[in-house]
Amino acid sequence: MPRLLEMATLGQLDLAGLVTREYTLDEINTGYRDMREGRNIRGLIRF
């Protein structure tokens, strides 16, 4: 994990590019449904 954090800090690892879609906490059920239906692989819940 420390190496991954170092790589992200140095710009060698694009963490934002790994996120398929962002959801608010109010949209958590939508995010879960999208994941189960295959519309979202790597969703992020922001709260």
Jmol script that loads the backbone (N, CA, C; Angstrom):
load data "model"
ATOM      1  N   MET A   1       0.814  -1.193   0.000  1.00  0.00           N
ATOM      2  CA  MET A   1       0.000   0.000   0.000  1.00  0.00           C
ATOM      3  C   MET A   1       0.864   1.268   0.000  1.00  0.00           C
ATOM      4  N   PRO A   2       1.909   1.334   0.797  1.00  0.00           N
ATOM      5  CA  PRO A   2       2.740   2.539   0.758  1.00  0.00           C
ATOM      6  C   PRO A   2       3.296   2.826  -0.635  1.00  0.00           C
ATOM      7  N   ARG A   3       3.663   1.781  -1.364  1.00  0.00           N
ATOM      8  CA  ARG A   3       4.201   1.973  -2.723  1.00  0.00           C
ATOM      9  C   ARG A   3       3.130   2.527  -3.660  1.00  0.00           C
ATOM     10  N   LEU A   4       1.905   2.045  -3.535  1.00  0.00           N
ATOM     11  CA  LEU A   4       0.813   2.563  -4.370  1.00  0.00           C
ATOM     12  C   LEU A   4       0.539   4.031  -4.059  1.00  0.00           C
ATOM     13  N   LEU A   5       0.567   4.394  -2.796  1.00  0.00           N
ATOM     14  CA  LEU A   5       0.366   5.797  -2.412  1.00  0.00           C
ATOM     15  C   LEU A   5       1.493   6.676  -2.947  1.00  0.00           C
ATOM     16  N   GLU A   6       2.698   6.174  -2.879  1.00  0.00           N
ATOM     17  CA  GLU A   6       3.841   6.918  -3.412  1.00  0.00           C
ATOM     18  C   GLU A   6       3.690   7.117  -4.920  1.00  0.00           C
ATOM     19  N   MET A   7       3.313   6.058  -5.617  1.00  0.00           N
ATOM     20  CA  MET A   7       3.124   6.158  -7.063  1.00  0.00           C
ATOM     21  C   MET A   7       2.026   7.157  -7.410  1.00  0.00           C
ATOM     22  N   ALA A   8       0.928   7.167  -6.657  1.00  0.00           N
ATOM     23  CA  ALA A   8      -0.162   8.119  -6.903  1.00  0.00           C
ATOM     24  C   ALA A   8       0.317   9.540  -6.655  1.00  0.00           C
ATOM     25  N   THR A   9       1.092   9.736  -5.606  1.00  0.00           N
ATOM     26  CA  THR A   9       1.614  11.065  -5.284  1.00  0.00           C
ATOM     27  C   THR A   9       2.553  11.574  -6.373  1.00  0.00           C
ATOM     28  N   LEU A  10       3.336  10.677  -6.945  1.00  0.00           N
ATOM     29  CA  LEU A  10       4.287  11.050  -8.000  1.00  0.00           C
ATOM     30  C   LEU A  10       3.628  11.148  -9.376  1.00  0.00           C
ATOM     31  N   GLY A  11       2.336  10.843  -9.455  1.00  0.00           N
ATOM     32  CA  GLY A  11       1.631  10.911 -10.726  1.00  0.00           C
ATOM     33  C   GLY A  11       1.851   9.696 -11.609  1.00  0.00           C
ATOM     34  N   GLN A  12       2.358   8.618 -11.042  1.00  0.00           N
ATOM     35  CA  GLN A  12       2.621   7.407 -11.798  1.00  0.00           C
ATOM     36  C   GLN A  12       1.439   6.437 -11.781  1.00  0.00           C
ATOM     37  N   LEU A  13       0.448   6.734 -10.982  1.00  0.00           N
ATOM     38  CA  LEU A  13      -0.736   5.886 -10.868  1.00  0.00           C
ATOM     39  C   LEU A  13      -1.967   6.787 -10.881  1.00  0.00           C
ATOM     40  N   ASP A  14      -2.813   6.626 -11.870  1.00  0.00           N
ATOM     41  CA  ASP A  14      -4.004   7.459 -12.026  1.00  0.00           C
ATOM     42  C   ASP A  14      -5.180   6.833 -11.278  1.00  0.00           C
ATOM     43  N   LEU A  15      -5.353   7.205 -10.025  1.00  0.00           N
ATOM     44  CA  LEU A  15      -6.449   6.646  -9.230  1.00  0.00           C
ATOM     45  C   LEU A  15      -7.810   7.138  -9.712  1.00  0.00           C
ATOM     46  N   ALA A  16      -7.902   8.382 -10.124  1.00  0.00           N
ATOM     47  CA  ALA A  16      -9.180   8.930 -10.591  1.00  0.00           C
ATOM     48  C   ALA A  16      -9.663   8.202 -11.847  1.00  0.00           C
ATOM     49  N   GLY A  17      -8.742   7.754 -12.665  1.00  0.00           N
ATOM     50  CA  GLY A  17      -9.107   7.038 -13.881  1.00  0.00           C
ATOM     51  C   GLY A  17      -9.674   5.653 -13.614  1.00  0.00           C
ATOM     52  N   LEU A  18      -9.506   5.158 -12.402  1.00  0.00           N
ATOM     53  CA  LEU A  18     -10.024   3.844 -12.046  1.00  0.00           C
ATOM     54  C   LEU A  18     -11.477   3.881 -11.618  1.00  0.00           C
ATOM     55  N   VAL A  19     -12.010   5.077 -11.381  1.00  0.00           N
ATOM     56  CA  VAL A  19     -13.392   5.223 -10.909  1.00  0.00           C
ATOM     57  C   VAL A  19     -14.326   5.299 -12.111  1.00  0.00           C
ATOM     58  N   THR A  20     -15.323   4.413 -12.146  1.00  0.00           N
ATOM     59  CA  THR A  20     -16.288   4.396 -13.236  1.00  0.00           C
ATOM     60  C   THR A  20     -17.290   5.541 -13.084  1.00  0.00           C
ATOM     61  N   ARG A  21     -17.817   5.702 -11.874  1.00  0.00           N
ATOM     62  CA  ARG A  21     -18.810   6.752 -11.613  1.00  0.00           C
ATOM     63  C   ARG A  21     -18.813   7.085 -10.131  1.00  0.00           C
ATOM     64  N   GLU A  22     -19.141   8.330  -9.816  1.00  0.00           N
ATOM     65  CA  GLU A  22     -19.249   8.762  -8.425  1.00  0.00           C
ATOM     66  C   GLU A  22     -20.712   8.921  -8.049  1.00  0.00           C
ATOM     67  N   TYR A  23     -21.029   8.557  -6.810  1.00  0.00           N
ATOM     68  CA  TYR A  23     -22.377   8.684  -6.273  1.00  0.00           C
ATOM     69  C   TYR A  23     -22.309   9.455  -4.964  1.00  0.00           C
ATOM     70  N   THR A  24     -23.362  10.209  -4.678  1.00  0.00           N
ATOM     71  CA  THR A  24     -23.476  10.835  -3.362  1.00  0.00           C
ATOM     72  C   THR A  24     -24.016   9.787  -2.395  1.00  0.00           C
ATOM     73  N   LEU A  25     -23.973  10.098  -1.125  1.00  0.00           N
ATOM     74  CA  LEU A  25     -24.482   9.157  -0.139  1.00  0.00           C
ATOM     75  C   LEU A  25     -25.981   8.906  -0.342  1.00  0.00           C
ATOM     76  N   ASP A  26     -26.687   9.920  -0.806  1.00  0.00           N
ATOM     77  CA  ASP A  26     -28.118   9.760  -1.087  1.00  0.00           C
ATOM     78  C   ASP A  26     -28.378   8.825  -2.269  1.00  0.00           C
ATOM     79  N   GLU A  27     -27.381   8.636  -3.122  1.00  0.00           N
ATOM     80  CA  GLU A  27     -27.527   7.786  -4.313  1.00  0.00           C
ATOM     81  C   GLU A  27     -26.959   6.385  -4.107  1.00  0.00           C
ATOM     82  N   ILE A  28     -26.694   6.003  -2.881  1.00  0.00           N
ATOM     83  CA  ILE A  28     -26.043   4.720  -2.609  1.00  0.00           C
ATOM     84  C   ILE A  28     -26.845   3.535  -3.159  1.00  0.00           C
ATOM     85  N   ASN A  29     -28.162   3.598  -3.083  1.00  0.00           N
ATOM     86  CA  ASN A  29     -28.986   2.506  -3.623  1.00  0.00           C
ATOM     87  C   ASN A  29     -28.878   2.430  -5.145  1.00  0.00           C
ATOM     88  N   THR A  30     -28.793   3.577  -5.793  1.00  0.00           N
ATOM     89  CA  THR A  30     -28.611   3.607  -7.248  1.00  0.00           C
ATOM     90  C   THR A  30     -27.261   3.001  -7.607  1.00  0.00           C
ATOM     91  N   GLY A  31     -26.227   3.342  -6.860  1.00  0.00           N
ATOM     92  CA  GLY A  31     -24.900   2.797  -7.110  1.00  0.00           C
ATOM     93  C   GLY A  31     -24.865   1.290  -6.950  1.00  0.00           C
ATOM     94  N   TYR A  32     -25.512   0.801  -5.922  1.00  0.00           N
ATOM     95  CA  TYR A  32     -25.562  -0.642  -5.692  1.00  0.00           C
ATOM     96  C   TYR A  32     -26.325  -1.343  -6.815  1.00  0.00           C
ATOM     97  N   ARG A  33     -27.432  -0.747  -7.231  1.00  0.00           N
ATOM     98  CA  ARG A  33     -28.233  -1.322  -8.325  1.00  0.00           C
ATOM     99  C   ARG A  33     -27.420  -1.307  -9.628  1.00  0.00           C
ATOM    100  N   ASP A  34     -26.720  -0.199  -9.910  1.00  0.00           N
ATOM    101  CA  ASP A  34     -25.891  -0.124 -11.121  1.00  0.00           C
ATOM    102  C   ASP A  34     -24.805  -1.194 -11.108  1.00  0.00           C
ATOM    103  N   MET A  35     -24.209  -1.440  -9.939  1.00  0.00           N
ATOM    104  CA  MET A  35     -23.175  -2.467  -9.825  1.00  0.00           C
ATOM    105  C   MET A  35     -23.762  -3.853 -10.113  1.00  0.00           C
ATOM    106  N   ARG A  36     -24.907  -4.146  -9.530  1.00  0.00           N
ATOM    107  CA  ARG A  36     -25.528  -5.467  -9.721  1.00  0.00           C
ATOM    108  C   ARG A  36     -25.964  -5.692 -11.162  1.00  0.00           C
ATOM    109  N   GLU A  37     -26.355  -4.619 -11.864  1.00  0.00           N
ATOM    110  CA  GLU A  37     -26.828  -4.724 -13.244  1.00  0.00           C
ATOM    111  C   GLU A  37     -25.709  -4.547 -14.267  1.00  0.00           C
ATOM    112  N   GLY A  38     -24.465  -4.402 -13.794  1.00  0.00           N
ATOM    113  CA  GLY A  38     -23.321  -4.326 -14.691  1.00  0.00           C
ATOM    114  C   GLY A  38     -23.076  -2.983 -15.341  1.00  0.00           C
ATOM    115  N   ARG A  39     -23.739  -1.933 -14.889  1.00  0.00           N
ATOM    116  CA  ARG A  39     -23.523  -0.602 -15.456  1.00  0.00           C
ATOM    117  C   ARG A  39     -22.349   0.117 -14.815  1.00  0.00           C
ATOM    118  N   ASN A  40     -21.884  -0.388 -13.695  1.00  0.00           N
ATOM    119  CA  ASN A  40     -20.829   0.260 -12.947  1.00  0.00           C
ATOM    120  C   ASN A  40     -19.915  -0.816 -12.373  1.00  0.00           C
ATOM    121  N   ILE A  41     -18.632  -0.675 -12.595  1.00  0.00           N
ATOM    122  CA  ILE A  41     -17.684  -1.663 -12.085  1.00  0.00           C
ATOM    123  C   ILE A  41     -16.969  -1.120 -10.846  1.00  0.00           C
ATOM    124  N   ARG A  42     -16.539   0.125 -10.920  1.00  0.00           N
ATOM    125  CA  ARG A  42     -15.782   0.717  -9.821  1.00  0.00           C
ATOM    126  C   ARG A  42     -16.404   2.048  -9.414  1.00  0.00           C
ATOM    127  N   GLY A  43     -17.528   1.974  -8.723  1.00  0.00           N
ATOM    128  CA  GLY A  43     -18.213   3.178  -8.267  1.00  0.00           C
ATOM    129  C   GLY A  43     -17.607   3.696  -6.981  1.00  0.00           C
ATOM    130  N   LEU A  44     -17.757   4.991  -6.762  1.00  0.00           N
ATOM    131  CA  LEU A  44     -17.232   5.649  -5.575  1.00  0.00           C
ATOM    132  C   LEU A  44     -18.366   6.390  -4.897  1.00  0.00           C
ATOM    133  N   ILE A  45     -18.548   6.154  -3.599  1.00  0.00           N
ATOM    134  CA  ILE A  45     -19.556   6.868  -2.828  1.00  0.00           C
ATOM    135  C   ILE A  45     -18.865   8.013  -2.109  1.00  0.00           C
ATOM    136  N   ARG A  46     -19.301   9.220  -2.385  1.00  0.00           N
ATOM    137  CA  ARG A  46     -18.752  10.414  -1.714  1.00  0.00           C
ATOM    138  C   ARG A  46     -19.724  10.852  -0.633  1.00  0.00           C
ATOM    139  N   PHE A  47     -19.216  11.019   0.592  1.00  0.00           N
ATOM    140  CA  PHE A  47     -20.052  11.523   1.668  1.00  0.00           C
ATOM    141  C   PHE A  47     -19.314  12.515   2.497  1.00  0.00           C
TER     142      PHE A  47
END
end "model"
wireframe off; spacefill off
backbone 0.3
color backbone group
